[in-house]
Amino acid sequence: MGWHAQRRTVGTLALVQVVGGIGNGAGLAVGALLIEDVTGSAGWAGMAVVAMTLGAALFTVPLSNFAVHRGRRPALTAGWLGGSLGAVAVVAGAAWSSLVMLLLGFVLFGASTAANLQSRFAAADRAEPAEVGRSISLVVWATTIGSVAGPNLTGPGASVADVLGIPELAGPQVFSAVAFAAAGALTWLLLRPDPLPPRDAAAPPPPRLAAALPHVRGTTAVAIVAVALSHAIMVSVMALTPVHMSGHGAALSVIGLTISLHIAGMFALSPIFGWLTDAWGAQRTILAGQAVLVLACAIAGTAGHSEVQITIGLVLLGVGWSMSVIAGAALLTRSLEPEVRPLVQGFSDLSMNLAGAAGGLLAGLVVALRGFDVLTAVAACLTIPVIWGVTAASRVRA
């Protein structure tokens, strides 16, 4: 693939991330509140993010295999359309006050997250080795626009809900359904040439996921652990923040703004972190990201009733996540041979989403039993294995 084709690929993926990001941001802002509204329990609230991340994990491997067999274009399209179907199911669950339907919808919603995550690897499929970090970061950065706008659609979403005769909190999910469907259509129409062409029908079948395990060692293992635990920290704290703020009397608009700024922290500075990864080194960037995550947990955990302080903490949480995940993805990509790269990348995304699901599940229990401040302290401790692993790998390399 030439330079012009790579530029077109990155541009298309960036456009799709803008549109799909609207859906992700809109749904994410009210997911926990929807569950709490139906169950009447804050302890259940984290199940929205748990279901989304489990859904992302569930769809990660099938979409990776689909990409290997048929190419990135149909695989990513299927992921976005699956997310649209999930958002429709969430609306139905809210209208029927059905927890089962809500959870099923959020699981399907996770297909859009899987497509979102695999888009960053699609950007790196044919990138030059020295530009892997920048290619990944540009696609991640494009998510900023839609994802920051999405949580602020709670107001318009309420108006749409009133017109459709559905609960107010379900309104933003309507925007999610439309945005994901549009992202799927744009992927199908514009992602040409496919950055990962389908396998020749005469070629031997690709190995199963278990074949990725022998390659998960050394630097590759460090990259996977860094991405997974950083995601677990981010999800666990972010998932319960709306419930924590709501319990202190924060308005829905303020909660939406806080989540918007958090998402801005996740994506807005991505090009800088991509450049930093390429110029300064992935391992150093991961360590810097872990330091920011610890700071974020400290600020958010001691915020109390301060909406300003918890917003600052959530923004830094997004920044630390961005640094760690972009650098981790670049480190993973560079550590693998091209023939096994999609398979191990799929394993990494599976690990990432399972870690996020576990974080969201435990977050609800910790907050219900001990409070939000204890949750942030536990989350900060998850940086220890990452720091140790990266430091040990750097010494071996030296």
N, C-alpha and C positions, 0 to 999 in steps of 0.2 A: 504494500500500500504506500503510495507516494505522499509527499507533504501536503498536497492539496486535498487528497482524500482523507488524511488524518485530521486536517483542519475542519473539513466538513463533518466528520464523525463527531468531533468534540463539540462543534457548534450545534449539531442536532441534539446530542445528548444534553447539552446545557439548556436548550429550549424546552425539552421535555421535562427536565428537572424543575424548571420554573413553574410549569403548569401542574405537574404532579405534586410539587411542594405545597401548592395551595390546598390540595386535598389532604395531605399529611398534616399540615399545620392546623387546618380547620377541625379535623377529627381528633387530633391529639389534645387540643385545648379543653374539650368537653368530655372526653372519654371517661375519666375517673368520676366526674360529676354525674354522668348518666348512670353509671353503676351504683353510685351512692344513692342517687334518687330512687332507683328501682328497689334496692335492697334495704335502704334506710340505715346502712352501716358503713362507717369510714373504713373499717377493716377489710371490706370487700373492694374498696375503690381502686386499689392497685391492680385488680384483676383485669382492668381494661388494657393496661400496658402489657401485663403478663400475656393476655390472649393475643395481642398484636405481635409481640415478639415471638411467641410460640408459633403463631401463624407464619411469621417470616422464616423461622427455623424450618417449619414443615415444608415450605415452598422452595427453600434455598436449593436443596439438592436436586429436586425434579427440574427446576429451572436451569440449573447448571448443566445437568445431563441433556436437557432439551437444547441448550445453546451449543453443546458439543456436537449433537446430532444434526441440528437444523440451522444453527447460527444464532447470533445474539438478537437479531431483529424479531423473529417470532417469539423467542423466549421472553424478552423484555415486554413485548406487546401483551403476551398472556398474563404476565405478572400485574401489569397495570389494569387490565380488564378484570382480573380476579379481585383486585382491591376495590374496583367500582361496585362489583356485585356484593362485596362485603359491606360497603357503606350503605347500600340499599337494605341489606339485612339488619343493620344497626338501627336504621330508621324504623323498620317494622318492629324490631324488638322494643324500641322506646314507645311506639304507639300502642303496643299490646302489653306493656309492662312485663315483658318476658325476659328474665335473666338468661335463660338458655339461648334464646334467639340473639340477645345482645352479645353474648360471648362467642357464639358461632359467627356472627357478623364481624366481630373484632379479629377473630382468627383469619377469616377471609381477607379482611382489611390488611393483614400482615403481608399478603402477596405483593402489595404495592411497595412495602418496605423492602422486600427481597429484590424487586425490580430496581428500586432506588439504589440499593447497595451494589448490585451487580453492574449498574451503569458506570460506576467509577472504574471497575475492572475493564469494562468494554472500552473506556477511553484509553486504557493502557495496553490494549491487545496488540496494537501495531506502533506504539510510541517508541521513539529512540530511547535507549537505556538512560541517557543523561537527562531526559525530559519526562520520565515516568511520574515523578512527584508533581510536576507542574500540570501534566495532563489530568491526573486524578483530581488535583485540587481545583482546577477550573470547573470541572463538572460538579464537584461537591459545592463549590461557591455558588453556582447557578441556583441551587436549591434555596439560597437565602431569600430571594425575592418572593417566591411563592410561599415558603414556609413562614416567613415573617408576616406576610399579609394574611395568611390563613387564620391564625388565632384571633385576629381582629374582625373576623366575619361573624362573631357571635351576635352582634347587634342586627346586621342584615339577616343573619340566620334565624333570629327570633321572628322577624317579619315574614320570612318565607314559611316558617313553621305555622304562623298564624293563618296564612293563606291556605296552607295544605291541611290544616286541622290536626297537626301533630304536636307533641310536646316541644316546648321552647328549646330545650337543649339538643333536640334532634335536628334542628334547622341547619347547623353547620355541616352535618353529615350529608345533606343534600348537595351542598357545594363539593364535598369530597367525591361523591359518586360521579358528578359531572366532570370534575377535574381529572379524575383517574381515567375515565372513558376517553377524554380528549388526549391525555398523555399516551394512551395506547394507540389511538388513531394516528397521532403525529409520529410515533415510533415506526409504525408499520409503513407509513407513506414516505418518510424522509430518511430513515437510517439506511442509506444506500451509498456505496457498497457496504455490505455487512462486514464489521470489523473482525468477526470470527466466522469465516465461511464454513458452511456445513461440511461434514466429513464426506469423503468419497464413499459411495454405496459399497464399493468393492473392498474398502479398507476394513481391517479387523475391528470388531466392536471395541469401544473405549472401556477402560477398566472401571469397576465399581468404586464407590466411595472408600471402601476399606483399603483399596490400593493406594490411597493418599497417605495412610498412616506411616509407612516406612520413610516418607519424605518429611514428616513432622519431627524434625530434630534440629539441634543447633540453632542457628539464626532464624530459621523458619519457625521453630517452636516458640522462640522468644517473641517474634512478631505476632503470632497468633494469640499468645497469652496477653500481650500488651493490648491488643485490640479488644479482646473479649472482656478483660477486667475493667478497662477504661469505659467500655459500653455499660457494664454492670453498674459501675459507680454513677454514671450519668442517668441511667434509667431509674435506678432505685430512688435517687434524690428528686429527680424531676417528676416522677410519677405521683408522688405524694405531696408535692408542693401546692397544687391547686386545692387539695383537701385541707392542708395546713392553713393556707391563707383564708379559705372559706370559713374555717373554724374560728378565725380571728376577726371575722366580719368584713373581709375584703369584698368589694363589688366584683361581679363577673367580668366587667370591662377591665378592671385592674388586673385580675388574674390572667385574662387574655393578653394584656400588654406584657406582663411578666414572662409568659411563655413565649411571646413573640421575640422579646429581647434575648431570651435564652437561646432560641433557635438562631437568632442573628449571631450570637456568640459562637454557635456551632459551625456556621457556614460563611459568615461575611469575610473573615480573614483567611479563608482557605488558600487563596493564591499566595499569600505571604508565607504560610506554613509549608506549602508545596515548594516554593523557592528555597525556604530555609532547609527543608529536608534534602534537597538536591545540593545546596551549597555548604551546609554546616554538617550534614550527616543525619541519617534517620534515627540512630540510637540516641544522639544528643537531644534531638527534637522530642523524642518520646520521654526522656527524663525531664525535660522542661515542662512537658505537658502534665506529667505526674505531679510536679510541684504546684502547678496551677490548680489541679484538681483538689489537692490537699487544702490550699488556700480557700478555694470555693466552698468546700465542705465546712471549714471553720467559720466563714462569714455567714453562710446560710443557716448553720446550726445554732448560731448565737443571735439571730435576728429578732427573735421574739415577735412582737407585734409590728416591727418596723418593715413596712412594705418596700421602702427604698433599699434597706440593707439586704433583704432576701432577694430582691431583683438583681442587685450587684452580685450576690453569690451565685445566682442562676446564670447570669451572663458569663462569669468566670468558669462555671461548670461547663458551659458550652465551648468556651475557648480551650480549656484543658482537654476536653474530648476531641476537638478538632485537631489539635496538635498531635495527640497520641494516635488517633485513628488514621490520619493521612500519612504520618511517618511510618506507622505500622504496616499499612497497605503497601507503601512503596518498598519497605524493607522486605516484606513477604514476596512481592513481585520480583525483585532483583535477586532473591535467594533461590529461585526456582528455574529449572529448564522449561522452555516454552511448551514442550509436549505434556508436561504434568501440571502446568500452571493453573488451567481452569479447574481441575479436580481439587487441588489443594486450596485454591481460592474459595471454592464451594464449601470445603470443610471449615475454613476460617470463618466464613459468614455463618455457617451452622453453629459453630462454637460461640460466636459473637451474640447471636440471637438467643441461644439457650442461656448464656450468661445473663443477658438482659432480662429474660423471662424469670430466671431465678431471683435476680435482684429485685424486680418488681413485686414478685410474690412475697419474698421475705420482708420487703419494705413495708407492705401493708400490715404484716404481723408485728414488726418492730414498733411501728408508730402506734398501733392499737394497744400494745403492752407497755411501752416505755417512752414513747414520744418522738417527735421529729428530731430533736437535738441528738438523741442516742443514734438514730438512723444515720445522720451525717457523720458521726464519729466512726461508726462501723464501716461506712462507705469509704472513708479516708484510709482506713487500714488496708483496703484492697490494693492500694498503690504499692505496698511493701513487696509482694512477690514480683511485680513488674520491675521495680527499681533494682531488686536483687538480680533478676534474670538478665536485664540489659547490662548491668555493671559486670556481671560474671562473663557474659558473652564478649564484652569489650576487652576484658583482660585476656581471654583466650585468643581473641583475634590479634591483640597486641603481641 
